[in-house]
Amino acid sequence: MTASAAAPLRTLNRLRRQRAALTALAVLVLIALACLAGPSLTGTEPDRFYPDLRQLPAGLTAQPDADHLGPALERIAFRIRARVEEARRDGDRLRLVLAADRPIDTRGLVYLPRSDLFGPAQVVEDGEGGRRLVLDVPVRSLRFPLGTDIHGRDLLARSLVAGRVSLAVGLTATLVALVIGVAYGAVAGFLGGAVDAAMMRAVDALYALPFVFFLILLLVFFRASLVLMLLAIAAVEWLDMARIVRAQTLSLRERDFVRAARALGLSTPRILARHIVPNALGPIAVAATLLVPQVILLESFLSFLGLGVQEPQTSWGVLIAEGARSIETAPHMLAAPAGFLIATLVALNVFGDGLADALDPTASRR
Amino acid sequence: MIGLVLRRLAQGVPTLLAVVTVSFFLMRLAPGGPFDLERPLSPAAMENLRRVYGLDRPLVVQFGGYLAALARGDLGPSFSFRDSSVAGLIARGLPVSATLGALALLLAAASGIGLGVIAALRQGGWIDRLIGLGAALTLSLPSFVVAPLLQIAFGLTLRWLPLSGWEDGAPRHLILPVVTLALPQVGALARLTRTSLGEVLRTQPIRTMHSLGLPPARIARHALRGALLPVVAYLGPLAAALLTGSVVVETIFGLPGIGRYFVEGALNRDYTLVMGVVLLVAALVIVLNLAADLACAWLDPRLRAAR
């Protein structure tokens, strides 16, 4: 153990020299924090429908703008059973004159704040026996930097909330695959001989199974659920990890400190936990880092097919599927979640590569 | 050599048996059946149908019957495509998927290995870093994002290529699906080749060749032979995956391939069709892995001696 005590420091030093990997790490941290902070960052609720602001393109203009104010008022006025006689906007206040053939029921005015585009209205003037109302209405100022979807939901807020699910699935499934793979590989490699041969032949046989097809079958037949998908993905992805850990264990097994531990009478589980696995952490970390993007990709692939995450929950794959359906009318609906997904995957891949380079003792210094 | 091939194929039989068993019982455990329609059939009609297809017999008997038919090479009739046998459906779908897959494999292998070699020869340079970044990017581009983007760019905006459809494999209809299929593999292969060739280039024999003053192009050729081993090993399962069709690409581009039949079969509880496709994929994986191993043995004399 003493020989490798300096290894993490050296790795850290080498990693620090790799600008690409560090940039990738920074991007990852930013995306993760943004997803965690989520709606509190955007100021809009991800599940809030804005029927008057459907499929807004990406942009920073405050909504409702001049183009959307009129139709929104018409729609609300219709529900109040009145006509819009005059609407004059002055900053964030609106002077609204409603008229009707019969006296207007002022209780209907709650439709204004209920749309979430306006604040509570104040009646300034009540004329013609209640058939003409002059209102002072505060106008809200909403921003949708990445636009809205077909129901008028904020795509940025939705992408961030979806990111939580995608990242959580990626990390959890990787963790499960990691635990299974490390345990399996370490045991096979350490015990060696017939046990090892049998265990690795089983892995070889599993490799030949058409897993993606099994995954699809499983999710089609037994109603798609998050837990089932997590377990199914983890059950597929532990094979590589088992192979890597076994190869590491085979070489570590014959090292002096392991022999010493064995001579001292330590039990097999203790040797594995204290001496084998900690010394194989480098390759394990690289494999795990590169596994996360694979899992996220698999999750979004299944969700894209409608077999993964289900409404009302959402993930990047679900949003991309929605975007792909309306790509002709609103390409930004694909761009927003796809951008998040691709940025995350690229960052994870670049960081994994950098980690591998930093851990590789034979790599040339740059 | 022939003995090795036969032995490896024999080892595949238990794997195939496991595949058949798992998918058979997985499907029968699932709720729903092949004759559940929007408007339910009368109980008598349902009973008749189930008897005709043998679904009223005990599960184990059905399984035995399926295995017996399979041993004769009979994949059975399809449940959802009336008047079609599973073998007939696969014979219709496989050429579509295999054409796309083979072209994508060629494209990915040629460009991926080529870029990987360039990157390895210029390791640390700006070309290397550019290719590395490009590889990380294409690896991270999901086909379900690439496909709609290509459709928009070349189908709708430029109007150069058709949006979807097969049209008996007209070349114009092949371009977009093939590119979509190949793109992520270009990145994967470039990365693999770069790493592998980079390692070989740092070994002693190659350094010796340099010190002897051999021209770099010849050295690279020698190095490449050894460096291609992991690449060829990767190409085996990749070929199996590409040839048996991509569910996403076939769905988005509306291609009548194996992937589409599989999804339809799964949704309609078409037991025999799903089993047929899964079995085909598993068999192809085994055969192509064997082919990759044989290619590796041809590339590396040490592996030949070891067997």
Interface residues (C-beta under 8 A of the other chain):
Chain A: A20 A205 Y207 A208 L209 P210 V212 F213 F214 I216 L217 L218 V220 F221 F222 P293 L297 S300 F301 F304 L305 G317 I320 A321 G323 A324 I327 E328 P331 L334 A338 L341 I342 L345 V346 L348 N349 V350 D353 T362 S364 R366
Chain B: G12 P14 T15 A18 V19 V22 S23 L26 M27 L29 A30 P31 G32 Q123 G124 R129 G132 L133 A136 L137 L139 S140 L141 P142 F144 V145 P148 L149 Q151 I152 L156 R191 E199 R202 P237 T244 V247 V248 T251 I252 F262 V263 A266 L267 V274 V277 V278 V281 A282 V285 I286 N289
